[in-house]
Amino acid sequence: MGSTNMSYLNPKTVTLIGIPGLEHVQFWIGFPFLGICLVALLGNIFLLIIIPTERSLHQPMYIFLAVLAATDLGLCVAIAPKMLAIFWFGSYSMAFDACLTQLFFIHALQGMESGILLAMAFDRYVAICDPLRHTSILTPSFLVQTVLMVATRAIVLVGILPILLKQLRLFQSVVIVHSYCEHMAVVKLAAEDVHINKSYGLFVAFAILGFDMIFVFISYILIFQAVFRLPQKEARLKAFNTCTAHIVIFLEFYILAFFSFFSHRFGYVSPYTHILLSTIYLLVPPALNPIVYGVKSKEIRRRVDQICILKPYIQK
């Protein structure tokens, strides 16, 4: 790695420092994050076991939930090992190409999660606003096409981010002030013009998160209009109850996502506050999603009980 005047030419490695200002307690911070990761791994693995084997869960909402669980597992695997290695073993160094690979998977999986949340909102819209056509619209082929479109959009749009970063040659530093490789954290290291990188990063954020959030809001405006038109209070409560789990997951994902996004580009929060919150944004939803749907779904709760106490399962 060549360096001149405190600049680095084509760096081969970068250094992740973890949480600046909290280095002295990073070792202990790692344990709550480990607990969150274990909950996420266990919960999402349960979902991926239960949903394919329970016939009553072979519905569009739960199929999308299984895809969401796989995405959440990917996020935990992409983030947790290196982050915990930094906190516990002082493993700060990382190959630059490995950093770009981690960056790609984190942001692509984020994009997929956002797209799946939009697909789940569409499922709720059809189920409540046009229930007689629900099965004819959300056919198995439609579900497959939707998941493929969501994955393709995330891979194509996010895949350009590391390609643009790879074009940069001169860096003013190789120290990433973060516990994982994140796009803007890497962009800020460059000693060249990064206007294209920043602009395209904004475009990707709004093309995925912004687009999805707008259409989820539109879906729920139409859903609430349909629900409030129902003549009976019990029918309104039942219809609304089918949406509560998705609303909780949607709010936790987008509120944390946009706080992390805007604080990194335009905010003035302390670095350790931003890093803690951005890590929470990536790791807490994967842990909460199985819990939220497990609490709301009797079938999931029943199958979890059967698995945990090893009772034989009789398929109905």
C-alpha distance (Angstrom), angle and dihedral (degrees) to the residues before:
residue distance angle dihedral
M1 . . .
G2 3.74 . .
S3 3.80 121.6 .
T4 3.78 133.4 -175.1
N5 3.80 128.0 174.2
M6 3.79 90.1 -3.9
S7 3.81 90.5 -53.6
Y8 3.78 126.0 122.0
L9 3.79 123.4 -139.3
N10 3.82 116.2 -150.5
P11 3.82 95.3 -22.3
K12 3.79 115.6 -147.6
T13 3.79 95.2 -161.6
V14 3.79 138.5 29.2
T15 3.79 131.5 -159.3
L16 3.79 122.0 -127.9
I17 3.81 109.9 -159.2
G18 3.79 97.7 -170.3
I19 3.81 114.1 -140.8
P20 3.82 111.7 -2.5
G21 3.78 113.2 -137.4
L22 3.79 92.1 20.5
E23 3.80 99.7 65.7
H24 3.80 90.8 119.1
V25 3.82 92.1 59.8
Q26 3.82 100.3 33.1
F27 3.79 90.2 103.7
W28 3.81 90.6 61.5
I29 3.81 94.4 39.3
G30 3.79 87.3 60.6
F31 3.81 92.8 67.6
P32 3.84 97.2 62.7
F33 3.80 89.2 45.8
L34 3.80 89.7 49.9
G35 3.81 89.0 51.7
I36 3.81 91.0 50.4
C37 3.82 90.6 49.1
L38 3.80 92.6 49.3
V39 3.81 91.0 50.6
A40 3.81 89.6 48.5
L41 3.80 93.5 47.9
L42 3.80 94.6 45.8
G43 3.81 95.0 43.6
N44 3.78 96.1 47.3
I45 3.79 93.3 43.9
F46 3.81 87.9 53.6
L47 3.81 89.7 52.0
L48 3.81 91.7 49.8
I49 3.81 89.5 51.3
I50 3.80 97.7 42.6
I51 3.81 103.2 42.6
P52 3.85 97.2 56.2
T53 3.83 92.6 44.6
E54 3.84 99.4 44.4
R55 3.80 110.9 76.5
S56 3.80 93.7 -161.0
L57 3.82 88.4 61.5
H58 3.81 94.4 55.6
Q59 3.79 89.8 106.8
P60 3.83 129.1 117.7
M61 3.82 94.6 -105.5
Y62 3.80 92.9 53.6
I63 3.80 93.7 41.6
F64 3.80 87.9 55.2
L65 3.82 87.7 46.4
A66 3.81 89.8 55.5
V67 3.82 90.1 52.4
L68 3.82 88.5 48.3
A69 3.81 89.3 51.4
A70 3.82 91.3 52.4
T71 3.81 89.5 49.0
D72 3.80 91.2 49.9
L73 3.79 91.0 50.5
G74 3.80 89.0 52.4
L75 3.81 91.5 51.9
C76 3.80 92.2 52.0
V77 3.80 92.1 48.5
A78 3.82 91.8 47.1
I79 3.81 95.0 50.6
A80 3.79 113.0 24.6
P81 3.85 105.7 60.3
K82 3.82 96.5 55.3
M83 3.80 93.7 37.4
L84 3.80 92.8 53.1
A85 3.81 90.5 43.8
I86 3.82 88.0 57.1
F87 3.80 93.1 47.5
W88 3.80 98.0 44.4
F89 3.81 108.2 24.5
G90 3.81 104.5 26.2
S91 3.82 91.2 -118.1
Y92 3.81 94.5 160.7
S93 3.81 101.0 150.5
M94 3.80 122.0 89.0
A95 3.79 132.4 172.3
F96 3.82 111.2 -106.0
D97 3.82 92.0 -127.3
A98 3.82 90.2 49.1
C99 3.81 88.1 51.3
L100 3.80 90.9 53.4
T101 3.81 89.9 47.6
Q102 3.80 91.6 52.1
L103 3.81 89.5 46.6
F104 3.81 90.9 52.9
F105 3.80 95.2 49.6
I106 3.81 94.4 45.4
H107 3.80 94.9 50.7
A108 3.82 94.9 38.2
L109 3.80 91.4 51.9
Q110 3.81 89.4 47.2
G111 3.79 88.6 53.5
M112 3.79 91.6 48.6
E113 3.80 91.5 50.0
S114 3.80 90.6 52.3
G115 3.81 91.3 49.4
I116 3.80 92.5 49.5
L117 3.81 90.3 51.3
L118 3.81 88.1 54.4
A119 3.82 90.7 49.1
M120 3.82 89.7 50.8
A121 3.81 89.9 50.8
F122 3.82 89.5 52.2
D123 3.81 89.4 50.7
R124 3.83 90.5 53.4
Y125 3.82 90.5 46.6
V126 3.81 93.0 54.1
A127 3.82 93.0 41.4
I128 3.82 92.5 54.7
C129 3.81 104.5 28.3
D130 3.82 99.1 37.2
P131 3.82 106.5 15.3
L132 3.81 96.3 159.1
R133 3.81 90.9 62.4
H134 3.81 96.7 40.3
T135 3.79 96.4 104.4
S136 3.80 93.4 40.8
I137 3.82 93.0 51.4
L138 3.81 100.6 39.6
T139 3.79 96.7 49.6
P140 3.82 122.2 161.2
S141 3.82 90.7 -101.9
F142 3.83 90.3 50.8
L143 3.81 90.4 51.7
V144 3.81 92.0 50.5
Q145 3.81 92.1 47.4
T146 3.81 91.0 48.5
V147 3.81 93.6 51.6
L148 3.81 91.2 46.4
M149 3.82 91.3 49.5
V150 3.81 91.5 49.3
A151 3.80 91.8 48.9
T152 3.81 93.7 44.7
R153 3.80 92.8 49.6
A154 3.80 92.2 51.0
I155 3.81 95.0 44.4
V156 3.82 95.2 47.1
L157 3.81 98.1 43.1
V158 3.81 96.2 40.4
G159 3.81 93.3 39.4
I160 3.80 90.5 69.3
L161 3.84 91.6 59.6
P162 3.84 96.8 71.9
I163 3.82 90.3 39.3
L164 3.82 90.1 58.1
L165 3.81 91.2 44.7
K166 3.79 89.9 51.2
Q167 3.82 89.1 58.9
L168 3.80 90.4 63.2
R169 3.79 113.1 96.3
L170 3.80 108.2 174.3
F171 3.79 122.8 59.4
Q172 3.79 128.9 -177.4
S173 3.80 91.1 -151.9
V174 3.79 140.7 5.4
V175 3.81 94.5 -153.5
I176 3.81 112.3 107.1
V177 3.79 111.5 -157.2
H178 3.78 94.0 -143.6
S179 3.79 143.2 76.3
Y180 3.82 92.9 -117.8
C181 3.80 137.3 20.2
E182 3.80 110.2 -83.3
H183 3.79 125.5 175.0
M184 3.80 100.7 -116.7
A185 3.80 92.1 40.3
V186 3.82 89.0 59.1
V187 3.83 93.9 41.2
K188 3.81 90.1 56.5
L189 3.82 90.2 60.8
A190 3.82 93.7 64.1
A191 3.80 122.3 105.6
E192 3.82 91.0 -161.1
D193 3.78 135.1 76.4
V194 3.81 105.8 -68.4
H195 3.80 97.7 175.6
I196 3.82 91.3 118.0
N197 3.82 92.2 48.9
K198 3.80 93.0 50.5
S199 3.79 94.0 43.9
Y200 3.79 93.7 48.3
G201 3.82 90.7 46.2
L202 3.80 89.1 55.2
F203 3.80 90.4 47.0
V204 3.82 91.9 52.5
A205 3.81 91.9 48.1
F206 3.79 93.5 51.6
A207 3.83 94.6 38.0
I208 3.80 90.3 56.3
L209 3.81 112.0 20.6
G210 3.81 96.3 26.7
F211 3.81 94.8 45.2
D212 3.80 93.3 46.2
M213 3.80 94.5 46.0
I214 3.81 92.5 51.4
F215 3.80 93.2 51.6
V216 3.81 93.2 43.9
F217 3.81 87.9 54.6
I218 3.81 90.6 48.8
S219 3.81 90.1 49.6
Y220 3.79 92.0 53.0
I221 3.79 93.6 45.6
L222 3.82 87.8 56.6
I223 3.81 91.3 42.6
F224 3.81 93.3 52.0
Q225 3.81 90.9 47.3
A226 3.81 89.7 53.5
V227 3.82 92.7 44.6
F228 3.81 94.5 50.7
R229 3.79 90.2 50.5
L230 3.82 91.0 61.2
P231 3.82 109.2 108.6
Q232 3.82 99.0 -140.5
K233 3.80 125.4 64.2
E234 3.81 91.9 -142.8
A235 3.81 90.8 55.0
R236 3.80 91.0 49.7
L237 3.81 92.2 50.3
K238 3.81 92.0 47.0
A239 3.81 92.3 50.2
F240 3.79 92.7 46.2
N241 3.81 91.1 47.0
T242 3.80 90.6 60.5
C243 3.83 88.8 61.2
T244 3.80 102.2 43.7
A245 3.82 97.0 88.8
H246 3.79 92.0 50.6
I247 3.83 92.0 45.6
V248 3.83 90.9 53.5
I249 3.81 92.4 49.2
F250 3.80 92.1 44.5
L251 3.81 93.3 51.5
E252 3.80 95.8 45.9
F253 3.81 91.9 48.6
Y254 3.81 99.7 46.8
I255 3.80 98.7 37.5
L256 3.81 91.6 53.6
A257 3.82 92.0 39.5
F258 3.78 95.9 54.9
F259 3.79 94.2 42.2
S260 3.82 89.5 53.4
F261 3.80 92.5 44.3
F262 3.80 98.7 48.4
S263 3.81 96.6 38.3
H264 3.82 89.9 56.6
R265 3.81 93.6 51.1
F266 3.78 106.7 28.2
G267 3.79 108.5 7.7
Y268 3.76 133.0 95.1
V269 3.79 101.2 -147.7
S270 3.80 117.6 137.3
P271 3.82 115.1 -88.7
Y272 3.80 94.6 -116.0
T273 3.82 91.4 50.4
H274 3.80 91.3 51.5
I275 3.81 93.5 46.2
L276 3.79 93.8 47.2
L277 3.80 92.2 48.6
S278 3.81 94.5 44.2
T279 3.82 89.9 50.7
I280 3.80 90.3 47.7
Y281 3.82 88.3 49.7
L282 3.80 90.9 56.4
L283 3.82 99.4 40.4
V284 3.82 106.6 32.0
P285 3.85 98.9 59.7
P286 3.84 91.9 53.9
A287 3.82 87.9 53.1
L288 3.82 95.4 44.5
N289 3.81 99.2 42.7
P290 3.85 96.3 71.5
I291 3.82 90.6 43.0
V292 3.82 93.7 51.0
Y293 3.80 93.5 48.5
G294 3.80 92.2 39.3
V295 3.80 90.5 56.3
K296 3.82 92.1 47.0
S297 3.82 98.4 44.4
K298 3.80 120.0 69.8
E299 3.81 91.1 -167.1
I300 3.81 92.7 55.3
R301 3.82 92.0 46.0
R302 3.79 91.4 49.5
R303 3.80 93.9 49.4
V304 3.82 91.8 46.5
D305 3.80 89.3 52.9
Q306 3.81 90.7 50.0
I307 3.80 92.6 49.1
C308 3.82 94.0 45.6
I309 3.80 95.9 49.6
L310 3.83 92.8 35.3
K311 3.80 95.1 -124.5
P312 3.79 115.5 164.4
Y313 3.79 112.7 -101.2
I314 3.78 120.2 -135.2
Q315 3.79 112.1 -160.9
K316 3.78 111.9 -133.8
